[in-house]
Amino acid sequence: MTEQVAEPVAEQAPAAPGRRRLAEVRNLGLVGVLVVLVVIGALTQPGQFLSTGTLVLLLTQASVIGVITVGMTFVIIGGGIDLSVGAVVALATVWATTKATQAFGIGGIVFCAVAVGLGCGLVTGLLIAYGRLVAFIGTLAMLASARGLAIQLSQGRTQTVTPKNQALVDLGYQDSYVLGIPPLVLIFAAVAVVGWIVLNRTTFGRRTYAIGGNLEAARLAGINVRLHTCLLYVLSGLCCGIASVMLIILTSSGTSGNGNLYELDAIAAVIIGGTLLSGGRGTLAGSVLGVLVFTTISVLFTLNNLPTAVQQLAKGVLIVLAVLVQRRYSTERNSR
């Protein structure tokens, strides 16, 4: 009887027509913002911004944080938060570029990076789901631990990829592009597509919406809330592991300083994309558009020689505006 009730309740969350229309409007708004940013770039830097090289640079920069954002979207829709993603990426790049790991070749580097991400996600998930730590505290603890372990392993030094594994780094060069598209962009696209399918076409995705929308109702419907919550953080860790491999390809190295403020960029992209911080509502397409908006702002500011502080200020303003819009929508909805 429990199983018969579980599925219908879990399936209701993402299927509401009103929410779909709202998501479509939000996504169109983000597309409009992108168009405005492109126009600004074309007017301020006409010779550079619209060039193929800048477009490739923009998409490549968006790819690493984009993969992390896919995992973050699942976590936030499920009612959680993950502050440890940047530190986990740093630890994965350091561990995967040690001499001992590189001795196993490219396969060893990739396996180690993904395994570290999965391991960190599993530990975080167990602490939150079964240890009953608040997500903020659990992921903050992982942030400090992973960053500290990365510093300890690297001794504060940058570890470069050895000539034996140069083929991995070559994926970042133009000779490896597929139809003019960098492999990193293709990886991001593949992760985003798989993530969309899982979120919108599987029981796992429906249960994620259900848990984020009403945890107690999901529990009463027969969903194993603890196990599912743990798996959400494992999924986030997997995305961090994939992103760390991409970062190694881009930088040819691993360092404890990698992933700095990635958690800010990922959370900001998810919020800008229309996902509620309280969980239960959001779209992966919106999150991807949010990543593109933030990356476009960064590239635009860099081309116009604006300082990093101004970029961070602009991102902060966008986050505040997005949260205010969400709050107003929630207030109007509750008043009906």
N, C-alpha and C positions, 0 to 999 in steps of 0.2 A: 504493500500500500504506500509505503514511504517513497519508493522509487517512482510510482505512478504520479505522485504529486510533484516530485522534484523537477522534472523536465519542463512542464508548462510554466511554472513560476520562473524558472531560470531563463526561459526563452522570451519572456515578455519585455525585459528591460530594453534591449537594443532595437525592438521592432516598432516602437510607437511612431506613427506617421508624423506627429507634431515635432518630435525630436529630430527626425530625419530632415524635415524641412528647415528647422532651425540650423542644423549642421550644414546643410547646403548653403544657406544664406551666409553663415560664418565663413565657409570656405570661399565663397565668391568674394566676400569682403577682403579676405587675405590675398586672393588673386589680384584684387584691385590695388591693395597696398603694394604688392610686388610690381605692378605696372607703374605706379607712381614712383617707386624707387628707381626703376629702370629709366623712366623719363628724366628724373633728377640726375642720374648718372650720365645719361646721354647729353644733357645740357652742360653739366659741369666738367666732364671729361670725355668729350665726344670721340677723341682718337683712341682712347684706351678701354673705356667701360664696355663698349659694344663689340670689342674684338673677340675672336675665337679663343685666344689665350686667356682672357679674363673670364669668359664663360666656363672654360675648362677648370680654371683655378677656383672659381666660385663653387662649382659642383663637387670638386675634389675636397675642398675644405668642409663642405656640408656633409660629405659622406660619413666621416668618422663620427661626428656628433650626431648625425642622423641615425646611425645604427643604434647608438646608445639611447636615443630618444624613442625608438621603437619599444625597447624594453621598459623605459620609464613610463610610456603611455599605458601599458598593461598594468603596471604597479599602481599608478594613480587612479585609473578607472576602477581598480579593485579596492580602492579606499586606503592605499598606503602611500609611502614616499620613500625615495632612495637617495640619500645624501652621499653615498659612498662610491658612486660610479667613477668619479675622477681618480680617486685613490686606488680603486681596483684596477683601472686601466694602467696606472703607473706601476703597480706591483706586477701585473701580468707582463708588461714590456720588459721590466727588469729581470724577472725570473726567466723569461723566454730568451733573453740575450746573454745569459751567463755562458761562460766557456763550456761548462758541463752540458748544458742544454744544447748549445749549438753543435756539439760533437755528434749529435744524432741527426744532423742535417735539417733541411727545411721542414720535414714532417715533424721533427722533434720540437722545433720552434712553435709551429702552429698548434700542435697538440698541447704543449705546455701552456701557451697563452690561453687557449680555450678552457683547459682544465683548471687553471688558476681562477678564471672568471666564474666557472661553474662552482668551484669549491667555496669561493667567497660568497656567492649568492646562496648556496646551500646553508652555510653557517649563519648568515644573516636571516634567512627564512626560518631556520630552526629556532633561533633566538626570539624572533617576533611571533611566530605561529605557536610554538610549543613552550617557549620560555616566557611568553606573554609580556615581552618588552614592548613598549610603545615604539612604533616604527621610527620616529624621529631619533630616539635614544639608541635603538639597535643599529641603525645605519650610521649614526654619528660615531658610535664605537668602532664599527668596521672601517669608517673613514680614517680614524686616528691609527688603528692597528695596521691597516694595509699600507698607509703612507709611511708609518714607522718601519715596517718590515722592508719596504722598498728601499728606504734609506740605508737600513742595515745591510741588506744584500749587496747593494751597489757601492757601499762606502762613500756615498755622495758623488760618485764618478759616473760619467757617461759611458755606457757599454755599446760598442759598435758591432755591427754585423760583420762576421768574418768573410774573407774572400770565398771561402768554401760555399757559403750560402748567398752569394751575390745574386743568384737567379731570383731570389725572393724580392730583393730590393729593385731589381730590374723591372718589376711589375709597375713601378711608379713612373717609369720613363715612357716617352712618347712611342718608342718602338713597340711597346706592348699594348698599345691602344687597340681596341676592337671597333672597327668602323669609325675611328676617330673618338671613341668613348673610352675614358680611362677605366681600367679594371675595377678600381675602387668604387667608382660610380655604379658599375654593374652589380657589385656586391651589395651596395646600399639598396639599389632597386630590388634585388632579389630578396633581401631581408624584409624590406617594406611590403612587398607583395605577399610573402609567406605570412608575415605578421597580420596583414589585412584579412587574409583567408582564415587564419586561426581565430581572429577576434570576431569576425562577422559570419563565419560559416561553420563553426564547430561548437560543440557543447562546452568546451573549455572557455571560449569567448563569451558565450551566454552566461555561464556561471560567474565569470569575472564581472560582468555588468551587474548581475544579481547581488553578489557579495558587496560590491561598492555602493549599490543603491540602498540596500537594507540588509545588513549582516545578519540580524536576528531572524528575519523572514527567510533568508537563504538557509540558515541553519535548520530552522523548523521544516523547511521543504526537503530536507534530507541531503543537502550538499555538505561534503566534508570541508568545512570552512578552513580548518587549520592546514590540511594537506594542500588545498588550493592556494592559500596565501603563501605557503612555503614555496610552491612551484612558481609563483609569480616572481619571487626574488631570485630563484634559480634561473628563470628566463632572463631577468635583468642582468644577472651575472654572465650568462651566455653571450648576450649582446655586448657586454664589456669586453669579453674575451675576443670576440670577432673584431671589435673596434681596435683593440690593442695590436692585433696582427696588422691591421690597416695602417696604424700609426707607425709601426716598425717599418713598413714598406715606405711610408712617406719620409721618415726621418733617418732611416738606416741605423737606428740605435734604440736603446732603452735607457731611461733615466727616471729617477724618483720624482723629478719635476713634471713629468708627463701628466696630462689630464687635469691640469690646474683649472679650477672653476668649470669643469665640464658639467658638474651637477647643476650649476646655475643655468648654463645654456640649455641643457636638456629639459629641466623643469620649466624654464621660461618658454621654450618652444611648445611644450605640451599645453601650457596655460593659454598661450596666444592662439593655439589651435582649437580652443574651445572646450578642453577637458576640465571638468570641475575638480578643484582640489579636494573636495569632500568625497569624490568618487561617484560611480554610477552612471556617468555620462561622458562621452568623448568619442573622437574618431581618430583613426590613424592617419587618414588623409589630411586632416587639419594639423596634426603634429608635424607631418612632413612639410606642409606649407609654412608652418611656424619656423622650422629649421631654415628653410630657404629665405624667409624674411630676415631672420637674424644674420645669416651669412651674407646676404646682399648688403645689409647695413654695414657690416664689418668691412667688406671689400670696398664699398662706396666711401667710407670714412678713410680707409687706408689710401685710396687713390687721391683723395683730397687732402692728404697729409694732416688729418685731424688726430689728436692724441688718443691713446687707448682709454684714458679717463673719460673722454667725451663719449666713446663707444659704450662704455659700461653705464654711463649716466642715461644714455638713450635707451639701452636695454631695460634699465630699472624703471624708467618712465613707462615703457610699453607694458611691462609686467603689471604695474599699478593700474594702468588704464584697463587692461584685460580683466583683472580681478574686480575692479569697480563695475565693469559691464556685466560680469557674471553675477555679482551681488544684486545688481538692479534687476536682472532677469529673474533671479530666484525670488526676490521680494515681490515682484509683480505676479509671479506664478503662484506664490503662496497666498496672495491676497484675493485670488479669484475663488 
